[in-house]
Amino acid sequence: MLLLVTSYQVGFGPISWLMISEIFPLRVRGMALAVGSIVNFGSNILVAVALPVMFSAFGQAAVFWMFGGIALASLLFVVFVVPETKGNTLEEIEAQLGEKNPEPSLRDPLVDSLIDGIGA
């Protein structure tokens, strides 16, 4: 368990904290970080409570592959949808995320149509 937590925190774990600290405009950042933190910890509690039930219902191997699939989908989301923000100020990131078609455009047309439909 210690190895799992350590590898998660060194690898994929910080991405959610990094994203919620950068994607929200300054005027709502404090409230958005609070809501993001609640959702993050709530999700952790949900997984911890549901895991024993899932083990008994599906078996450990099936649950492992389910979570592996979710991790793979998350990795693909980060690689292909999340824009690179290295070296940018918070104001530049806010301007970049506020654009309809950020450069470079690696985004899926389906994602773009959903965003346009929401009016973001």
Helices and strands as residue ranges (DSSP letters): H 2-10, H 13-22, H 29-58, H 60-80, H 90-98, H 109-118
